[in-house]
Amino acid sequence: MAADASGQPPIPDGFEQVARAPFVNHVGPILQAIDDPPGEVRLGIWVAPVHTNTLGLMHGGMISTVIDSAMARALISKLHRRSVTLKMSVEFLEAVKLGDWVVATGRLDSHDGKVGFTSCEVRVGDALKVRASGVFRLLKPISA
């Protein structure tokens, strides 16, 4: 991860910085893939020291934040409705390390008009690090 003149890692090809909720903006930068189909969103983040626990690994709460955002954004991209998380289940399979480029792929799996069901995989390269699922309460449509 070669940093630019400002000390920030480069934005990988196919990703861009997108403004999000204040908390997510605060813990980022979290980048979003440019060309995902509706119902799927890839979010990426370079793991910086601020994202780590006392062992120097990506903090589980930070990973969960990225997952929650990826699943919610996947839902929004397909249904064009805001949502709130009702339930999230996370399986930590392998540690994510300082300096890793992490990509979380959130997917809308199904919905019934009131609730959306989502899933997410977190990878570093080809290695699956974390799996998750979420249930979201569907709120009002987003105005055009």
N, C-alpha and C positions, 0 to 999 in steps of 0.2 A: 504494500500500500504506500505508494509514493505520494507525499503531500504536495499541494500546490503552494504558491507563494504565501498564502494566508495561513498555512499550516493545516488546512483541511484536506482530507483524502479526496481524490478525484471522484466526480460523479460517473459511475460506469455507463457505458453505452447502453442506450435503451431505457434509461431511468431519468427522472427529473425531480426537482424539489417541488412539493405541492404544500400549500398552507393547509393546516389541519386545526383541530381543536387546540386551545391554549396549552393544555397539559402535554399533548403529543408534540407540539412545536417546541416546548420547553425541554423535553428529554431527547430530542432528535440531534441532528437532522435525520428524518426518516424519508427515504426517497420512494417514488412510485414508478413502476414500469409504464411506458408510454402506450404500448399496443396490446393490452390484455383485452380479451373478449368480455362482453357483459356477463356478470355472474362470477368473474374471477379477477382477483387483484393481487399483484405481486408488489410487496413492499421490501425495500432493502435498507440495510444500515451497516455502516462500518462500526465495529465494536471499539469504542474509545474507553479510556480509563474511567470516565464518569458512568459508564454502563456496567461496570464490573462490581463483584462482591469482594470480600476480603481475601479470597483465594485467587483473585485476578481473572475469574471467569465471568461471563455475562450473567448478570443478576437475573434470577428467575422472574422477578417482578418486571424487569425491563423486557424480557422475552415475551411475557404475557401481555404487556402493553402493545408490542408490535403485532402479536397474534390477534388481539381484540380489534385493533384498528384494521388489520387486513380482512378479517371476517366481516366487519361492519361495512367496509368500503366495497367488498364484493357484493353484499346485499344491496347497497345503494346503487351500484353500477347497473344492476339488473332491474330492480323494482322502483328505483327513483323515489324511495321513501326513507326517511330518517328512522333510526331504531335505537333501542337501549338494550344492553346485555342483561339477559335474565339468568343465564347459566353458562359457565365455561369450564371445560375439563381439559387439563393439560398433562401430557405425558412427556417427561424429560428423558430422552433416550441416551444422549451423549452431551458432554460439556461443549459450550461455545466459548472460544478463547478471544482474548484481547487481540485486536487487529484483524479478526475474521470479517469477511464480507458475508453477511447473513441475508438470505432471501426467504421471506414468509409468503406463501401462496395461499390466500384465502379463497374459498369457494362457497357460493350459495348452493346448497344441495337440494333444498325444497322449501316450500312455504305453504301456509293454508289461508293466507289473507290477514291473519292476526299475528302469526309467529313465523319467523324464518329460522331454518336449520342450516348451520354452516359447518365447514371443516377447514383445517389449515395444516400445512406441512412447513416446517422450518428446515432449510438446508444450508449447508456451507459447501459450496461446490455440489458434488453429487451425493454427499453424505447427509442422510436424514438425521437430524438432531432432536427435533421435537415434533409431536403430533398433538392436535387439539380439535375440539369440537365446541360449538356454541349454539345457544338458543337466544334469539333476539325478539323483543316485542316490536312489532312494526308500528310506526307512528305516522304522522301526516305526510302526504306527498311533498316532495321538494318542488317549490315553484320554479318555473322555467325562467 
